[in-house]
Every structure is written in structure tokens, then in C-alpha cells.
Amino acid sequence: MFRSTGPRLTVSLFPLLLPLFFMTALARAEVPLDPHIEALISRMTSEEKAGQLTILQDEFRNTPPGVNPEFKRRQISELLADVRAGKVGALFNGQGVTLGREAQRIAIEESRLKIPLLFGADVIHGFRTVFPIPLAEAASFEPELARRTARVAAIEATAAGIHWTFAPMVDIARDQRWGRVAEGAGEDVYLGKLFAAARVRGFQGDDLRAEDSLLATPKHFAAYGAVTGGMDYNTVEISQQTLREVHFPPFQAAFAAGALTAMSAFNDINGVPASGSYWLQTQVLRGEWNFRGFVVGDYTADLELIRHGYAANGSDAARIALAAGVDMSMHSGLYISELPKLVAAGELPMAVLDQAVRRVLYVKKALGLFENPYRSLDANREANQIGLPAHRDLAREAARKSVVLLRNERNLLPLDKAAHIALIGPLGDDRKNLFGPWTLFGLDENSVTLKQGLINAGVTRLSVEQGSEIETALEGGIEAAVAAAKNADVVVLALGEGERMSGEAQSRTSIEIPAPQQALAEAVAATGKPLVVLLSSGRALALKGALRDADAVVANWFLGGEAGNALADILLGTHSPSGRLPVSFPFESGQQPYFYNHRSTGRPVVPGETTEFKTQYREARNAALYSFGHGLTYTTFTYGEVTLSAPSLPWDGGLQVSARITNTGARDGEEVVQLYIRDRVASITRPVR
Ligand code: NOJ
């Protein structure tokens, strides 16, 4: 058992214990002492220190609405006055060089200590050029692709006056009801680690001081993906074993790749809110892992300690969060209002404040902001490095590689471009749902719908019918769709979730396609025409009826600005699909959380044995319709004999596994070679794969 004590101990004990915590933290990994930073700290008032630990929404540069719950929106003049007074050290979710330079000018010319501002933003899957959602990119099984798209996102975001992204999200997501599955790399730890590291390397590049380096933030530390019932923000009950085997490794991989900030999670873990957990934010992060950057709390997460029932009031919440190791407070304003008073009252040692400031200034310095406060605020770059054709080419490549072909009976795909295609469904000619959640800076008008993509690819006999809205029926929609289907050679049915059905606060009780779209699919399937189903979603789905049984089924997630062109590339066979599922598609919603690498139980279903009294549901086997790793191509591959470099695998060594893989089909294709192992007998039970 781990100790979940830390700053949660009663208030009376707190002043006694805090210096002790602080000393433990100091004895562990810390930022190196820097004379310039120490000199600054020695001159700072406690208000100025709290200011460096405060990030506020960037009203000055137009924060897009609806991203976070509305809370204390400030007037622009108020915000700039705070910058001048040194009461804020960072701004987030604004963009633009001209105003960014002005805010920075105020900070470095008009504030007393002239400490530069840090500009953060949610740059999750692209900036102006929108790439597939992270879950989709994970389906490429190609971390290098994620590195490249993160690099381009960094080039564009830093050209628009942003230094720091709140990404990658590295939460392992094993419950598809959770809406934020869309933002990560799925259910598998190994894939999650590879993508976490690749994205950090892509965002930050080789040199943090470079103009186009975007500071990365692995989030949400920790176990946010393990919320009970898949309901966002919910409580987490989890074993130490699962935390360390499943939820921590992607963070460790991201830090090993050089990430210098982390974001604390909203959820509690076994009764202790992550954003108030000294064990998590200090003992594990710094003590065990030698993390040397700073931790930013998620949006108002410090304030939320009150509603968690873990802090009595704002003062208590600010003290607990800072002492836990949450160095920067996002948007609540609690640190600026409470920390100076706490220090003055002797309830918080100044040294604790100093340490957090030291970490923040260290990262600002690592980015080169002291020497070059106008880094990433270059109007020339803003005019010339955003939305370039090469970036769009990459978006198309990434989108293509994110597509997973789930089923292809009688090789219905690829289609002949001379065929008469009926494109049916609410997502066939829809521009509003291509990007997916968390795109603050993309422009809809630049994106390519599926209809446009097919036309661009030379399809001339195309009928388009919407058939249904995403969540409601469309009057006469089904009749028109059925008529179009009857007249066509083949039907392409583009449906699924709308982009606002996944992402933050978008947990679902059922992971099926909305009923009006299911009804549309049934009616269209009943025409008997060859049917290709294209599924948009930010999670794995439970497919039913015509959607499950269609001749061809494609998981296309949310593919970003080049979605239509990329889908046309796949549908018409210019490229073979190569994606693999990063999340398992279950038979039923009620199987959640289902993930492929579950443990065995003592009564697993074993082929050839009775299925009575075994681990399964009445309605579904303990298996997936399409498991993690599944995905077809347009060609066939054969695997030659597998050879091992040694007869056994040493516990601390490696083993080389080789096989010759041959494309035996008629088309080019890419195979994602996967190898799973199982530890059959161990001192604790192990996953089946
Ligand atoms: C809340 C989300 O949980 C987090 O991922 C995001 O970075 C912040 N809001 C800032 O917008």
C-alpha cells in the first residue's frame, strides 16, 4: 500500500510536516540552482512569486469559447494590468503574434522584474493544419508519424505566438464510454509509451530554445483514464499495481523524451485528488522519476479540491495544491489571491513558494525566454509558416494511415471510380465534424469533405443524400436515401458520432451509433446494394445490425482537414489501408471496460471445454468483435517460420524474434507486424496477452 497522506494531514499537523516534505523534495531531483534565477527570487515579493505560479485565460488574444467552463472571465484591461503588476506569469489559449508581442512587451518593459510571459495553448492535433485526432493517429501504429505531425503542429503554433502545448494526453483509456479516449493513444501501454515519447519529441524538437520548439505537457497526471464507469471527472479506485503497470509508463516515457511540464488530473485516486496528492506530484514524479520541470494544475483543479471535499476553502485548497507539488495554478486565480496571505500568516513556508517559482523560471529559461523574450513572436513566420501545402500533404498522409479497414467481404473495397456511388449519411458532405474534439485553431472552410474528396479523385457518378441528422431523424431522409441507394452500384454510408460526442465531458452510457442513423443504415442495407460503412468516432463503438454486417466496414475516427481526400485515397485504392485498432471494438456497450490484455481469471472460456460457469456475459463472450491490433489491407501477407535468437528470454535481457513476411497479394500494402507474449506462471496474475 502506498501512503496517501502528505498534505491531507490535519491542519494542525501541517506546519510541522511541511518543511519535512520540502526537505524530502529537495533531497530528490530538483532543478539546478541558477544564480540569475536565485537573484530574481531574492528580489520578488510573495505576490510576484504567486504571479509566476499563475496562468490565466488569454482574453487579450481571443480564447475560443466553450473549451472550458466559464469562470471569472477578466476584462482585457484587467488582464494586462495583472501582467504589468507581475500577478500573472503565463496566459493560455490565445494566439497571434502582434498582440502576443504587446503582452510580452508589457511584461518585460513595464513589470518590475521584467520576467517574460509564457504562452500556452491546447494544441492537441494540429494548429491551423488539423491532423487526425490522437486516437486515430495511434491507429497508424507508426509513432514516427505522430512525431512528424506534432513537429508541424509545433512549427505552426510557435509561428502564431505559442510556446507551450497542453499535450500529449497520455492517459491509457480502457473504457470506451469515456469521451476523452479520443485524445490519447488508446488501451495499450506499449503503444501508449511509443506515441507519448514520439509526440513529445515532435513538439519540442531537438532544442527547446529553438523558435519552433513547443514545450510539451504530458497529461493528466494521473490515471484520469481510469475514471469509474468511464464518466468524465469521476473518482478512481485503482491498485498500486495497475497504476504502475498501466497508467504511469506513458508518463515516464514522455519525461524520458524530455517533457519539462506535466498537468495534474481532475480525478481523485483512492480518495486523494490527484491535484492535491503529495505522493503523486512530488514523491513519485520528482522522488522516483527525477522530473525536473514544473506541474501545472488542470483548469481550476486546485479550486475543485473544495468540491472534492478535500479542502475547506480557497486558502486551504491553494495550500494543499502547492504543497502537493502543483506549481502553477490554472485560471482559478487561487494562488495569486491566497499564497501571499498564507505565507504572511506563517501557514506556508516561503521556501515552498520559492521552489515552485524556481521550477517555473527554470523552464522559462530552458525555452530561452530570458535571452529572447520575443521568441516565437515573429510576424514573418506567422505569415509564412502556417497552413503550408506541405503541412496539408502530411495531414493527408496521416489521415490515410489512421484509417482501419475492419471488414471487407468479397473484397468490395477498393471501389471502381467509374461506379455509380450513392454517398449517404450525415457525415458524407459535412464539414463541421471532420476535425474531432479539441481543435481550437483550425479553420473549417479549409477542410475537405468526403464528397469533395471523391470528386477530387475523379468520381463522376455520385449521388449524395444526408438521410439523417447525427442524433435526430431527418424528415423524408430515409426515403430519399433508399431511392438513391437503389439507383447506385454501391452505397457508401458515412455516419457515426458527431465531433462533439467525444472529448471532454462527453462520456456515453452506450457506445452505439445514434438510433436515427442506425435506422437509416437498416433501411439502406435492406436495398441489398453492396454496402460500405464509414464510421466516424472518437472511441471504439459497439456495432449492431447493418453496421456490423455491412460488406465493408471502415473505422475512420475524425481525420482532420484532409479527411475527404484521404478517405478517397483508401476507398478508391490509390493507397491500401494499413491502420490497426488502438482500442478494441466490443460486441456490447455493457462489456466496458473491455481491453484485450485483461487477466485470465480462474474460469476463462477455453476452446473445446464447456462454456458453463465461465467468465463471460449471457449476451457476449469475454472477447471483442474486433480486438486491439485488428486491421485489414487490400493485399495478403504470409508469415514464414518464426525463429528465436535464444531458447528463453532472460529477465533483464532481450530476445530477437524473426520471420520472413511476404506480400502474396496483387497490390502494394503495408503490414503492421505484431508480437504478443504471455507470462504463463508468475507470482501475480498476468495479462492473457
Ligand atoms: C481542461 C482539460 O482537462 C485539459 O486537458 C486542458 O488542457 C485544459 N482544460 C485547458 O484548456
Residues whose N, C-alpha, C, O or C-beta is under 5 A from the ligand:
A	BS01	NOJ	N68 D122 F166 D298 Y299
